[in-house]
C-alpha cells in the first residue's frame, strides 16, 4: 500500500511534509479549507488553507508562551479576550489562571471549533464547559469595534498569517480599537510569524501598534512545526514595558497561581529570557530602528 503524505503549502520555495496515518476530516468552511489528520510523527495535526496551525505533540510550546507570558506580565488580569484560537488551547491555558474572572473567545469559523472538539479534544480539555468562559462564533474585528472602553486587561490574538481570513487582524483600525478596549495597564499579544522567513510581519505589525501603544516589543518561542527557527510573538502594552521583567517576581506569581512546575515549555526563566532577541530579529522592531 502506498504511503500518504500531506505537504504544507505556506511557502512556495520551502516546506515540510507529514506522513499520514489517517485523515480524520477534510472540509471547506465558509472561510477556509480545513484538514485534520493523524500523523506518524506529531499526533493529530490541524491545517487551515494548507498551513499547519497546531499539532498534538508540540502545541504546548506555542500555547503556553502565547498565554502565560502576557498573563504573568500584566499585574492582575481579570478579563481576557481571545480572538481566534479555535482549537481551544489558549482558552484552556487562560483558565488555568485563577485570577481570571472572564475569558471571552471570539472565533470566526465555527467549523474549526467543532472539528477541534471532535478530533483534538485533548488540546482544550474541559475549557469549553468552564463557567468562566464565553465562546462566541463571530467576527473578532466587529466584536472589538463594539466592545466598551477599558473592558479587557489582556487581548490574545491567535490568528493565521496575514493572508485570507486572518488579514484584517493586522490593520491599523484593529489595533486602534484594541488599545481603546484595553484597561489602563492593558496589553495585547499576537503571533508575528517566523522572522527568518516572515520578517515583514514583525516589522509591519510592530509599526502599526506603535501608533497606539507606548511600549511595543516581542519575544520568541521555538515551535518545531513552525519551520524556520524562532516564532515571534508581538506584545504591546499601555502600561509598563514588558521587556526586562524580574524572574523572582514572575516565579512568585506562577507559584501563587498553581502553574509553576506544571508547564512543558514556559518557565519564569524562559519567560524573562524570551525577550532577549537575537539581532536579526530585534532589528525589525521600531524601537531598534530609532
Legacy VTK file of the C-alpha trace (Angstrom):
# vtk DataFile Version 3.0
C-alpha trace
ASCII
DATASET POLYDATA
POINTS 290 float
0.000 0.000 0.000
1.380 3.406 -0.998
2.262 5.885 1.734
0.128 9.003 2.035
1.839 12.332 2.738
0.493 15.839 3.322
2.719 18.754 2.401
2.401 22.188 3.952
1.972 24.993 1.409
2.926 28.101 3.407
5.973 28.876 1.252
6.434 28.189 -2.435
10.151 27.513 -2.084
10.491 25.655 1.240
8.324 23.379 3.294
7.660 20.295 5.356
5.530 17.209 4.946
3.889 14.696 7.252
3.273 11.005 6.753
-0.445 10.456 7.273
-1.700 7.541 9.333
-5.334 8.515 8.865
-7.200 11.512 7.501
-9.862 12.478 10.028
-11.580 15.449 8.378
-11.361 17.458 5.193
-13.853 20.226 4.524
-14.307 23.675 3.080
-15.953 26.041 5.559
-17.332 29.452 4.663
-13.852 30.849 5.304
-11.123 28.312 4.601
-10.048 24.762 3.811
-9.753 22.645 6.962
-7.891 19.358 7.262
-7.358 17.273 10.391
-5.231 14.144 10.190
-3.363 11.651 12.338
0.343 11.937 11.584
3.046 9.342 12.036
5.267 11.741 13.991
3.290 14.605 15.575
-0.020 13.092 16.632
-3.071 14.831 15.245
-2.499 17.888 13.084
-4.775 20.788 12.106
-4.184 22.557 8.784
-6.009 25.675 7.589
-5.606 26.548 3.912
-2.695 24.135 3.737
-0.775 25.679 6.655
-0.037 23.877 9.928
-1.843 25.522 12.819
-1.235 23.057 15.603
-0.059 19.540 16.336
-0.758 17.474 19.413
2.928 16.850 20.019
4.260 20.422 20.136
1.163 22.565 20.785
2.267 23.228 24.349
5.145 25.462 23.216
3.005 27.962 21.333
0.001 27.817 23.643
1.976 28.268 26.861
4.026 31.156 25.533
1.081 32.927 23.913
-0.864 32.713 27.182
1.354 32.627 30.256
3.705 35.393 29.149
1.009 38.092 28.818
-0.960 36.909 31.836
2.105 36.973 34.066
3.280 40.249 32.516
0.057 42.077 33.394
-0.131 42.797 37.120
-3.641 41.455 37.692
-5.516 40.264 34.582
-9.183 39.613 35.289
-10.859 39.949 31.911
-9.223 38.351 28.878
-10.277 38.496 25.241
-9.111 35.754 22.879
-9.518 36.272 19.151
-9.199 33.163 17.021
-7.680 30.109 18.751
-10.499 27.854 17.578
-8.749 24.712 18.807
-9.340 25.859 22.409
-5.754 25.546 23.621
-5.328 29.216 24.509
-8.693 29.261 26.270
-7.651 26.251 28.340
-4.439 27.904 29.494
-6.056 31.263 30.199
-8.473 29.464 32.503
-5.555 27.885 34.373
-5.032 31.341 35.902
-7.330 31.528 38.953
-7.334 35.324 38.925
-9.046 35.431 35.539
-12.723 36.066 36.123
-13.868 36.030 32.493
-12.361 34.726 29.269
-14.202 35.687 26.085
-13.149 33.804 22.967
-14.280 35.029 19.537
-13.588 32.659 16.638
-14.913 33.496 13.183
-15.034 29.913 11.904
-17.336 27.672 13.904
-16.204 24.677 11.867
-12.719 24.934 13.409
-14.238 24.783 16.890
-16.453 21.811 16.100
-13.726 19.816 14.359
-11.316 20.562 17.214
-13.864 19.368 19.768
-14.355 16.185 17.764
-10.808 15.346 16.702
-8.486 17.334 19.024
-10.233 17.081 22.415
-7.019 16.919 24.441
-5.959 20.416 23.373
-8.853 22.287 25.002
-9.647 19.762 27.715
-12.720 20.917 29.659
-12.266 24.586 28.735
-15.356 24.593 26.518
-17.639 24.000 29.514
-15.832 26.166 32.066
-18.290 28.702 33.568
-15.713 31.496 33.287
-15.539 31.021 29.506
-17.750 32.648 26.899
-17.234 31.247 23.407
-18.612 33.294 20.523
-18.668 32.244 16.891
-18.316 35.608 15.212
-16.098 38.292 13.760
-13.358 39.380 16.174
-12.943 42.683 14.318
-16.594 43.518 14.801
-16.516 42.392 18.424
-13.576 44.654 19.285
-15.104 47.587 17.413
-18.265 47.324 19.542
-16.679 46.456 22.903
-16.756 49.007 25.706
-13.724 51.147 26.534
-11.383 49.519 29.048
-13.358 46.281 29.172
-10.382 43.887 28.929
-6.992 43.620 30.606
-5.357 41.327 28.048
-6.114 40.587 24.404
-4.600 37.450 22.874
-4.810 37.174 19.105
-4.191 33.653 17.834
-4.680 34.080 14.124
-3.496 32.652 10.864
-0.876 34.614 8.925
-1.983 37.990 7.457
-3.485 36.391 4.373
-7.035 35.288 3.733
-9.340 35.257 6.737
-6.591 36.469 9.127
-5.590 39.551 7.144
-7.949 42.001 8.863
-6.382 41.219 12.251
-3.212 43.070 11.208
-4.663 46.532 10.408
-4.372 49.987 11.963
-8.082 50.093 12.692
-7.983 46.814 14.587
-5.086 47.864 16.820
-6.665 51.259 17.465
-9.815 49.565 18.749
-7.747 47.102 20.792
-5.985 49.976 22.534
-9.364 51.551 23.292
-10.952 48.437 24.817
-7.898 47.616 26.929
-7.695 48.863 30.512
-5.052 51.354 31.652
-2.391 48.657 32.148
-3.705 46.506 29.314
-1.649 44.643 26.755
-2.093 42.735 23.515
-0.190 39.731 22.178
-0.291 38.106 18.770
1.866 35.872 16.606
4.082 37.772 14.176
5.415 34.897 12.120
8.813 33.247 11.813
11.201 36.162 11.171
13.714 34.072 9.262
11.067 33.807 6.543
8.434 36.395 7.533
10.359 39.398 8.891
7.870 41.835 7.378
5.132 40.528 9.675
7.008 41.533 12.811
8.101 44.906 11.453
4.751 45.965 9.971
2.698 44.757 12.938
5.014 46.488 15.419
4.955 49.742 13.459
1.166 49.751 13.399
0.844 49.080 17.107
3.432 51.738 17.976
0.860 54.321 16.874
-1.449 53.327 19.730
0.742 51.744 22.438
3.688 53.329 24.298
5.548 50.038 24.622
5.978 47.675 21.665
8.184 44.621 21.909
8.374 40.949 21.012
9.509 37.662 22.473
10.313 34.303 20.923
9.342 30.652 21.156
10.838 27.707 19.313
7.923 25.704 17.889
9.213 22.728 15.847
6.380 22.707 13.311
6.592 26.441 12.620
9.561 25.911 10.349
12.317 28.480 10.140
13.562 28.812 13.706
12.004 31.124 16.274
8.371 32.188 16.135
7.973 35.798 17.256
5.108 36.829 19.479
4.495 40.559 19.341
3.435 42.302 22.527
2.250 45.877 23.038
1.390 47.442 26.375
-0.410 50.545 27.614
1.280 50.138 30.999
4.784 49.028 31.916
7.383 47.904 29.400
7.045 44.103 29.040
10.786 43.688 28.494
13.149 43.496 31.442
10.896 41.694 33.905
12.178 40.141 37.120
12.417 36.342 37.266
11.716 36.224 41.010
8.506 38.225 40.599
7.290 36.024 37.744
8.165 32.888 39.712
6.259 34.068 42.796
3.174 34.817 40.732
3.332 31.475 38.932
3.668 29.653 42.250
0.703 31.527 43.685
-1.362 30.676 40.599
-0.522 26.993 40.921
1.097 26.901 37.472
4.770 26.694 38.445
6.206 23.287 37.584
3.187 22.221 35.549
4.272 23.530 32.141
6.344 21.818 29.447
7.997 24.881 27.872
7.189 28.038 29.811
9.193 28.762 32.970
9.899 32.067 34.729
13.415 31.984 33.284
12.167 31.270 29.754
9.541 34.000 30.210
12.099 36.689 31.002
14.793 35.381 28.675
12.483 35.167 25.665
12.545 38.975 25.391
16.296 38.881 24.704
16.083 38.849 20.929
18.851 37.889 18.501
19.925 40.936 16.467
18.480 39.512 13.251
15.050 39.629 14.892
15.432 42.735 17.084
16.299 44.925 14.092
12.738 44.577 12.819
11.239 46.289 15.852
10.590 50.057 15.517
12.389 50.692 18.816
15.512 49.066 17.418
15.393 51.414 14.427
15.004 54.608 16.450
LINES 1 291
290 0 1 2 3 4 5 6 7 8 9 10 11 12 13 14 15 16 17 18 19 20 21 22 23 24 25 26 27 28 29 30 31 32 33 34 35 36 37 38 39 40 41 42 43 44 45 46 47 48 49 50 51 52 53 54 55 56 57 58 59 60 61 62 63 64 65 66 67 68 69 70 71 72 73 74 75 76 77 78 79 80 81 82 83 84 85 86 87 88 89 90 91 92 93 94 95 96 97 98 99 100 101 102 103 104 105 106 107 108 109 110 111 112 113 114 115 116 117 118 119 120 121 122 123 124 125 126 127 128 129 130 131 132 133 134 135 136 137 138 139 140 141 142 143 144 145 146 147 148 149 150 151 152 153 154 155 156 157 158 159 160 161 162 163 164 165 166 167 168 169 170 171 172 173 174 175 176 177 178 179 180 181 182 183 184 185 186 187 188 189 190 191 192 193 194 195 196 197 198 199 200 201 202 203 204 205 206 207 208 209 210 211 212 213 214 215 216 217 218 219 220 221 222 223 224 225 226 227 228 229 230 231 232 233 234 235 236 237 238 239 240 241 242 243 244 245 246 247 248 249 250 251 252 253 254 255 256 257 258 259 260 261 262 263 264 265 266 267 268 269 270 271 272 273 274 275 276 277 278 279 280 281 282 283 284 285 286 287 288 289
